[in-house]
Amino acid sequence: MTKIAVIVGSTREGSFNRALGKLAIAALERHGATVTDVDLASFDLPLYSAALEANAFPADAQRLKAVFAAQDGLLFLSPEYNGSLPPLLKNAIDWASRPTGDESLVALSAYRGKASAVMSASISPFGGLRGLMHLRQILSTIQTLVIPEQVLIPNAHAAFDADGNLVEPLPATLVDMTAARLVAVAKALAT
């Protein structure tokens, strides 16, 4: 079974990215993935600093890294903050990228060789595109293979119905297509 973690970069009540994440989880499972829903609010991650890392690597940072390392693929859902990704998500990515134990500085054991994908729901007419461009660059830098498919949900405040489903059929189709490709690429890379 292909293992995919879904990481939502928002902990806001009523988060559009959390709603999109639920749809993505269902799509990933339909395509045969075993999904781990990573709730970043359940990790006590201080703001990354080399001084803190050198003094005592936080237990929850180690726990998050272990979750990521156990996956074949990673799906990141990110709101857009001032044209970029939110600090919550960037901080989580940074902590999981750090070496632990006897790893070298460039081990990137939570990321290297894994498939990843990105999605965003935003109230802006751009659907989070600017933030996803930064997120793609970061994910490539930490040695994941970011698939070309992505999902952007513009005007997210009007994109979901009361049950959390997408109102328009095209975005729902794109969620399914992206999930299918992520599972296929993650599976291929894991063999």
Phi, psi and chi 1 to 4 in degrees:
 res  aa     phi    psi   chi1   chi2   chi3   chi4
   1 MET       -  134.5 -143.8   38.9  153.1      -
   2 THR   -79.5  129.2  -55.0      -      -      -
   3 LYS  -102.8  124.8  -63.0  178.1  -72.0 -174.9
   4 ILE  -126.3  130.8  -52.7  -72.6      -      -
   5 ALA   -97.4  137.9      -      -      -      -
   6 VAL  -110.4  120.2  173.2      -      -      -
   7 ILE  -119.1  115.6  -55.4   99.5      -      -
   8 VAL  -101.0  126.3  177.5      -      -      -
   9 GLY   -85.7   29.0      -      -      -      -
  10 SER  -141.0  138.6  173.3      -      -      -
  11 THR  -115.4   10.5   57.2      -      -      -
  12 ARG   -67.6  136.3 -178.4 -179.6   63.5   81.0
  13 GLU   -59.9  130.0 -176.5   73.2   28.8      -
  14 GLY    77.3   21.4      -      -      -      -
  15 SER   -58.7  129.5  165.1      -      -      -
  16 PHE   -67.6  -33.4  -59.7  121.8      -      -
  17 ASN   -70.5  -33.1  -75.8  -79.2      -      -
  18 ARG   -65.3  -42.3  173.5   56.5   56.5 -161.3
  19 ALA   -61.4  -43.6      -      -      -      -
  20 LEU   -64.8  -37.9 -178.6   57.6      -      -
  21 GLY   -60.5  -39.9      -      -      -      -
  22 LYS   -62.6  -41.8  -72.4  179.8 -177.7  176.8
  23 LEU   -65.6  -39.2  -61.8  175.1      -      -
  24 ALA   -66.5  -39.8      -      -      -      -
  25 ILE   -59.7  -46.3  -72.6  169.4      -      -
  26 ALA   -61.1  -40.8      -      -      -      -
  27 ALA   -66.9  -43.1      -      -      -      -
  28 LEU   -60.6  -42.9  -71.3  163.3      -      -
  29 GLU   -65.4  -38.3  -70.3  173.2  -19.1      -
  30 ARG   -60.4  -30.9  -82.3 -165.3  -52.0  -85.5
  31 HIS   -93.0   13.6  -69.5  -72.7      -      -
  32 GLY    94.2    9.4      -      -      -      -
  33 ALA   -86.5  149.7      -      -      -      -
  34 THR   -94.5  122.0  -60.9      -      -      -
  35 VAL  -107.8  135.6  176.8      -      -      -
  36 THR  -109.6  115.9  -60.2      -      -      -
  37 ASP   -87.1  107.8 -174.2    1.8      -      -
  38 VAL   -90.3  112.6  177.5      -      -      -
  39 ASP   -94.7  103.4  178.9    6.5      -      -
  40 LEU   -62.1  -22.3  -68.0  178.2      -      -
  41 ALA   -67.8  -17.8      -      -      -      -
  42 SER   -88.3    3.8   70.4      -      -      -
  43 PHE  -114.1  129.7  -66.5   87.0      -      -
  44 ASP   -90.5   90.2 -177.1   16.1      -      -
  45 LEU  -110.6  107.7  -60.9  174.1      -      -
  46 PRO   -67.1  161.7   24.3  -30.9      -      -
  47 LEU   -58.3  128.2 -173.4   60.5      -      -
  48 TYR   -60.1  135.3  173.9   78.2      -      -
  49 SER  -150.2  144.6   77.3      -      -      -
  50 ALA   -62.2  -34.6      -      -      -      -
  51 ALA   -64.8  -44.0      -      -      -      -
  52 LEU   -65.2  -43.0 -176.9   57.6      -      -
  53 GLU   -59.6  -43.6  177.2 -173.4   14.4      -
  54 ALA   -67.8  -32.6      -      -      -      -
  55 ASN   -76.6  -49.1 -173.1   35.2      -      -
  56 ALA  -164.8  108.2      -      -      -      -
  57 PHE   -64.2  120.6 -159.3   93.8      -      -
  58 PRO   -58.9  138.7  -21.9   32.5      -      -
  59 ALA   -59.5  -40.1      -      -      -      -
  60 ASP   -71.6  -28.1  -88.2    4.9      -      -
  61 ALA   -66.7  -40.8      -      -      -      -
  62 GLN   -63.9  -41.1 -179.8   63.7   48.3      -
  63 ARG   -63.8  -43.7 -175.2  169.0   63.1   95.6
  64 LEU   -63.2  -44.8  179.3   66.0      -      -
  65 LYS   -58.9  -41.8 -179.5  178.7  176.0  178.8
  66 ALA   -63.4  -39.1      -      -      -      -
  67 VAL   -61.7  -48.6  169.6      -      -      -
  68 PHE   -62.3  -43.6  -74.2   10.0      -      -
  69 ALA   -63.1  -27.5      -      -      -      -
  70 ALA   -80.3   -2.8      -      -      -      -
  71 GLN   -97.0  159.8  -51.0  -57.1  -48.0      -
  72 ASP   -93.5  -24.6  -59.7  -49.9      -      -
  73 GLY  -152.1  162.1      -      -      -      -
  74 LEU  -134.0  130.5  -55.5  164.2      -      -
  75 LEU  -114.2  120.1  171.3   58.8      -      -
  76 PHE  -106.7  129.1  -67.2   90.5      -      -
  77 LEU  -115.1  124.3  -66.0  101.5      -      -
  78 SER  -134.0  126.5  178.9      -      -      -
  79 PRO   -68.3  168.2   19.8  -23.5      -      -
  80 GLU  -108.5  122.4 -176.6  177.1  -82.6      -
  81 TYR  -112.4  111.8  -76.0   23.4      -      -
  82 ASN    49.6   43.6  -63.1  -42.3      -      -
  83 GLY    80.5   11.4      -      -      -      -
  84 SER  -143.3 -169.5 -169.3      -      -      -
  85 LEU   -88.6  158.6   63.3  157.1      -      -
  86 PRO   -73.7  152.2   23.4  -30.4      -      -
  87 PRO   -61.5  -31.1   11.3  -19.0      -      -
  88 LEU   -56.7  -47.6  170.7   72.6      -      -
  89 LEU   -71.5  -43.6 -176.1   56.0      -      -
  90 LYS   -61.5  -41.2  178.1   65.6  165.4   74.3
  91 ASN   -64.1  -41.8 -167.3   49.8      -      -
  92 ALA   -63.8  -44.2      -      -      -      -
  93 ILE   -60.9  -44.4  -69.6  169.2      -      -
  94 ASP   -62.1  -48.1  -72.1  -13.7      -      -
  95 TRP   -60.5  -43.0  -87.6  116.7      -      -
  96 ALA   -70.1  -15.5      -      -      -      -
  97 SER   -84.7  -12.7   74.3      -      -      -
  98 ARG   -78.4  144.3  -57.5  -53.8  -57.1  155.6
  99 PRO   -70.7  145.2   25.1  -31.8      -      -
 100 THR  -132.4  161.1   52.3      -      -      -
 101 GLY    61.4 -131.0      -      -      -      -
 102 ASP   -99.4   20.0   60.1   -3.9      -      -
 103 GLU   -68.7  150.0  -68.8  178.6  -28.0      -
 104 SER   -77.2  168.1   74.3      -      -      -
 105 LEU   -61.4  -22.6  -74.5  174.5      -      -
 106 VAL  -110.9   21.1  -66.6      -      -      -
 107 ALA   -62.1  -45.8      -      -      -      -
 108 LEU    47.2   42.6  -62.6  168.4      -      -
 109 SER   -63.2  -20.9   59.5      -      -      -
 110 ALA   -80.6  -12.7      -      -      -      -
 111 TYR  -128.2  -41.6  -59.2  110.0      -      -
 112 ARG   -52.4  126.5 -171.0  180.0  -60.8  -80.7
 113 GLY    80.5    5.2      -      -      -      -
 114 LYS   -95.2  153.2  -63.7 -177.4 -170.4  -51.7
 115 ALA   -83.1  147.5      -      -      -      -
 116 SER  -141.4  159.7   64.7      -      -      -
 117 ALA  -143.5  161.0      -      -      -      -
 118 VAL  -132.4  145.6  -64.3      -      -      -
 119 MET  -143.9  155.6  -63.2 -177.0 -179.4      -
 120 SER  -152.3  141.2 -178.1      -      -      -
 121 ALA  -121.4  128.4      -      -      -      -
 122 SER  -142.9  149.4  172.2      -      -      -
 123 ILE   -73.0  -12.0   60.8  171.7      -      -
 124 SER   -75.7  162.1   84.0      -      -      -
 125 PRO   -73.4   -8.5   23.4  -30.4      -      -
 126 PHE   -92.2  -10.4  -55.2  112.2      -      -
 127 GLY    68.5   19.3      -      -      -      -
 128 GLY    89.6   10.9      -      -      -      -
 129 LEU   -55.1  -44.1  176.3   63.0      -      -
 130 ARG   -64.1  -40.3  -63.1  167.7  -61.6 -177.4
 131 GLY   -66.1  -38.6      -      -      -      -
 132 LEU   -68.1  -29.4  -70.4 -169.8      -      -
 133 MET   -62.4  -43.2  -69.8  174.1   12.9      -
 134 HIS   -66.3  -42.2  -67.9  173.0      -      -
 135 LEU   -63.3  -41.9 -177.3   53.5      -      -
 136 ARG   -58.4  -43.7  -78.3 -178.5  168.9  -80.4
 137 GLN   -62.6  -43.8 -179.5 -179.0   12.8      -
 138 ILE   -63.2  -46.9  -67.6  163.5      -      -
 139 LEU   -64.4  -35.0  -65.4  174.3      -      -
 140 SER   -68.1  -39.7  -67.0      -      -      -
 141 THR   -62.5  -34.5  -61.0      -      -      -
 142 ILE   -91.8   19.2   57.4  175.4      -      -
 143 GLN    74.6   28.5  -53.6  -62.5  -56.3      -
 144 THR   -94.7  155.0   71.9      -      -      -
 145 LEU   -94.2  103.9  176.6   62.9      -      -
 146 VAL   -83.8  119.2 -172.5      -      -      -
 147 ILE   -68.1  153.8   64.3  169.7      -      -
 148 PRO   -69.7  -30.2    9.5  -13.2      -      -
 149 GLU   -65.0  145.1  -68.4   82.0   -1.1      -
 150 GLN  -153.9  165.3   64.7 -175.9   13.7      -
 151 VAL  -124.7  129.1  176.6      -      -      -
 152 LEU  -123.4  126.1  -59.6  167.6      -      -
 153 ILE  -115.1   96.9  -52.8  -65.2      -      -
 154 PRO   -76.4  162.1   28.0  -32.1      -      -
 155 ASN    47.8   48.5  -55.2  -50.3      -      -
 156 ALA   -59.9  -26.2      -      -      -      -
 157 HIS   -62.2  -19.5   53.5  -72.8      -      -
 158 ALA  -117.0    4.1      -      -      -      -
 159 ALA   -89.1  -16.7      -      -      -      -
 160 PHE  -114.1  143.3  -63.5   90.0      -      -
 161 ASP   -85.9 -177.3   64.9   20.6      -      -
 162 ALA   -64.1  -23.1      -      -      -      -
 163 ASP   -91.1    1.9  -64.2  -36.2      -      -
 164 GLY    86.1   10.5      -      -      -      -
 165 ASN   -92.1  154.8  -65.2  -51.6      -      -
 166 LEU   -73.9  136.9  -71.0  162.8      -      -
 167 VAL   -70.4  -43.2  173.8      -      -      -
 168 GLU   -91.4  143.7  -62.7  -65.9  -33.1      -
 169 PRO   -72.6  -31.1   18.6  -25.4      -      -
 170 LEU   -60.8  -50.3  178.2   59.5      -      -
 171 PRO   -60.0  -37.4  -21.0   30.3      -      -
 172 ALA   -62.9  -39.0      -      -      -      -
 173 THR   -64.5  -40.1  -60.2      -      -      -
 174 LEU   -67.3  -36.5  -66.2  173.5      -      -
 175 VAL   -60.5  -46.2  168.9      -      -      -
 176 ASP   -64.6  -44.0 -169.8   68.2      -      -
 177 MET   -62.9  -43.2  -71.5  172.8   50.2      -
 178 THR   -65.9  -42.0  -58.0      -      -      -
 179 ALA   -61.9  -44.7      -      -      -      -
 180 ALA   -61.1  -44.1      -      -      -      -
 181 ARG   -67.3  -41.4  178.6   62.6   62.0  100.2
 182 LEU   -60.9  -45.1  178.4   57.2      -      -
 183 VAL   -61.6  -45.1  170.8      -      -      -
 184 ALA   -63.3  -44.6      -      -      -      -
 185 VAL   -70.8  -41.4  173.4      -      -      -
 186 ALA   -61.3  -42.0      -      -      -      -
 187 LYS   -63.8  -43.5 -177.5  177.3 -177.7  178.7
 188 ALA   -64.2  -40.9      -      -      -      -
 189 LEU   -70.7  -28.2  -71.2  174.3      -      -
 190 ALA   -78.7  -14.8      -      -      -      -
 191 THR   -89.5      -   57.4      -      -      -
